[in-house]
Amino acid sequence: MKTPLPILIAALALGAPFLGAKDAPVDGDHFDLVGPDYKKPQQLSDAFFNPFKIQASTESASQRKDGAAVTNEAITDAVGHRGVSGVLYAPQGDRNRVIIGDQVFGVGDELTFPSATSDTLAPLVPGASVVLRAVAKGSLSFDVTPDGEPPRRVSFPLKAFWRP
């Protein structure tokens, strides 16, 4: 004997009484399962990564400005400001030289220049150490080490700085 479709749909819609389920919760009882503690905030340990936590910084504004200025564009601007006025190629690539401003630098030399305010040498970019790593036919490669960060290698085309 076939059960008519409307009776089967009604049985499923009314749910538990026709299917033999006992102690089925009434609609109002679903909210009692959550309990009153669901609104209490959860305390996270400091080791837990929380993207919403505000990270306090103890750096002064000048330190943050110097750290933010150590970008590839800042290095390009600093070398471009001084200008590359000559490149000396040697038979061995590690003996190549480049003239930046009025200073001659070899591979492995840190780019420092005489300071206008004191008798010391100032770095090319404040807040970072820039070391010449390679002088190629069409490019210059540097190792940039911002204060407190690992070094990174950057290469720039020589034509961006060339001022013969």
Long-range contacts (C-beta under 8 A, 24 or more apart in sequence): 63-127, 66-126, 66-127, 66-147, 67-127, 67-146, 67-147, 69-125, 69-126, 69-127, 70-125, 70-127, 70-128, 70-144, 70-146, 72-154, 72-156, 74-125, 75-124, 75-125, 75-130, 75-142, 75-144, 75-154, 75-156, 76-156, 76-160, 76-161, 78-124, 78-125, 79-111, 79-124, 79-140, 79-156, 79-161, 80-160, 80-161, 82-113, 82-124, 83-161, 83-162, 83-163, 84-140, 84-158, 84-161, 84-162, 84-163, 85-163, 85-164, 86-164, 87-135, 87-158, 89-135, 89-137, 93-134, 93-135, 93-136, 96-134, 96-135, 97-135, 98-132, 98-135, 98-140, 100-161, 105-132, 106-132, 107-132, 107-133, 107-134, 107-135, 108-132, 108-133, 111-142
